[in-house]
Amino acid sequence: MSKIRKVLSGGERGFTLIELLVVIAVLGILAAIAIPRLGGVTDQARLSEATAIIGSLRTAQSLYFTQEGEYTDDTTDLERYIDEGLDPDNWDITLTNDDDDDDEPSYTITVTGNDGAYEGLEAGYTKGGEITTTR
């Protein structure tokens, strides 16, 4: 603090090279800690987007089943049940109709990243289960 006062009062002309290098080193260390943490946050946000898409599709599948008596494996059949339509640019959506004659009707939804930063991200859901996500 006294160094700043001297500089402001005109007693000294500025900071030494060593002081500037120490500040730059501290900022570099802080950046090295913060930047990798931000990468995980963006992946988590993208997976939350995939989870929201699955939530919309689950609701649409339930409505479709109520009216048609079966689940669909075509996303275009579900568009009328989704308010804003379904056109996620960065995701590939796969619906699988798991209707077996012996079991209760079921379905699986898989949302897979298809472009750039979304590649390698995937979320899935099978009726009656939980939504799973992978990076």
C-alpha positions in Angstrom: 0.0 0.0 0.0 2.8 2.4 0.8 4.3 1.7 -2.6 1.1 2.9 -4.3 1.0 6.0 -2.2 4.6 6.8 -3.2 3.8 6.3 -6.8 0.6 8.5 -6.6 2.4 11.3 -4.7 5.2 11.4 -7.2 7.9 10.0 -4.9 8.6 7.1 -7.3 8.0 6.8 -11.0 6.5 3.3 -11.2 6.7 -0.4 -10.5 9.9 -2.4 -10.9 10.2 -5.2 -13.5 10.3 -7.8 -10.7 7.0 -6.5 -9.3 5.3 -6.7 -12.7 6.6 -10.2 -13.3 5.2 -11.4 -10.0 1.8 -10.0 -10.8 1.9 -11.6 -14.2 2.9 -14.9 -12.7 0.1 -14.8 -10.2 -2.4 -14.0 -12.9 -1.1 -16.9 -15.0 -1.5 -19.3 -12.1 -5.1 -18.2 -11.5 -5.9 -18.6 -15.2 -4.4 -22.1 -15.2 -6.7 -23.1 -12.4 -9.9 -21.4 -13.7 -9.8 -22.3 -17.4 -10.0 -26.2 -17.1 -12.9 -25.7 -14.7 -14.8 -23.7 -17.3 -14.5 -26.5 -19.8 -16.5 -28.9 -17.5 -19.1 -26.2 -17.0 -19.8 -25.9 -20.7 -20.1 -29.6 -21.2 -22.5 -29.8 -18.3 -24.6 -27.0 -19.8 -24.7 -28.9 -23.2 -25.8 -32.1 -21.4 -28.5 -30.1 -19.6 -29.7 -29.1 -23.1 -29.8 -32.8 -24.1 -31.7 -33.6 -20.9 -34.3 -30.9 -21.7 -34.8 -32.4 -25.2 -35.3 -35.8 -23.7 -37.9 -34.3 -21.2 -39.9 -32.8 -24.1 -39.7 -36.1 -26.0 -40.9 -38.1 -23.0 -43.9 -35.9 -22.6 -44.6 -36.1 -26.3 -44.3 -39.9 -26.3 -46.8 -40.1 -23.4 -49.3 -37.9 -25.3 -48.8 -39.9 -28.5 -49.3 -43.2 -26.6 -52.5 -41.9 -25.1 -54.0 -41.0 -28.5 -52.5 -43.8 -30.7 -52.1 -46.7 -28.3 -48.4 -47.3 -29.1 -45.1 -45.5 -29.0 -43.5 -44.1 -32.1 -39.9 -44.3 -33.4 -40.3 -41.2 -35.6 -39.7 -37.7 -34.2 -42.0 -36.2 -36.8 -44.9 -38.0 -35.2 -44.1 -36.1 -32.0 -43.7 -32.6 -33.4 -47.4 -31.8 -32.9 -47.0 -32.3 -29.1 -44.0 -30.1 -28.8 -44.7 -26.3 -28.7 -41.7 -25.0 -30.6 -41.1 -28.0 -32.9 -38.0 -30.2 -32.6 -35.0 -29.1 -34.6 -31.9 -29.2 -32.4 -29.0 -28.4 -34.7 -26.2 -29.9 -32.6 -27.9 -33.2 -31.7 -28.9 -36.4 -33.4 -32.1 -37.9 -31.9 -32.9 -41.6 -32.0 -36.2 -43.0 -30.9 -36.5 -46.8 -30.5 -39.9 -48.4 -30.1 -39.3 -51.4 -27.7 -42.8 -52.9 -28.1 -42.6 -56.6 -27.5 -45.7 -58.8 -27.5 -44.8 -60.2 -24.1 -44.0 -57.0 -22.2 -45.5 -53.7 -21.5 -44.9 -51.2 -24.4 -41.6 -49.2 -24.0 -39.3 -46.9 -25.8 -35.8 -45.5 -25.7 -34.6 -42.0 -26.5 -31.0 -41.3 -27.3 -29.6 -37.8 -28.0 -26.1 -37.7 -29.3 -23.9 -34.6 -30.0 -23.1 -34.4 -33.7 -21.0 -31.2 -34.2 -17.9 -29.6 -32.9 -17.9 -29.1 -29.1 -21.0 -31.4 -28.9 -19.2 -34.5 -30.2 -18.8 -37.2 -27.6 -21.7 -36.0 -25.5 -24.7 -38.3 -25.1 -27.9 -38.5 -23.1 -30.3 -41.4 -23.0 -33.6 -42.5 -21.5 -35.5 -45.8 -21.4 -39.2 -45.6 -20.3 -39.4 -46.2 -16.5 -35.7 -45.4 -16.0 -33.6 -42.4 -15.3 -31.9 -40.0 -17.8 -28.3 -40.9 -18.2 -25.5 -38.6 -19.6 -22.0 -39.4 -20.8 -19.1 -37.2 -21.9 
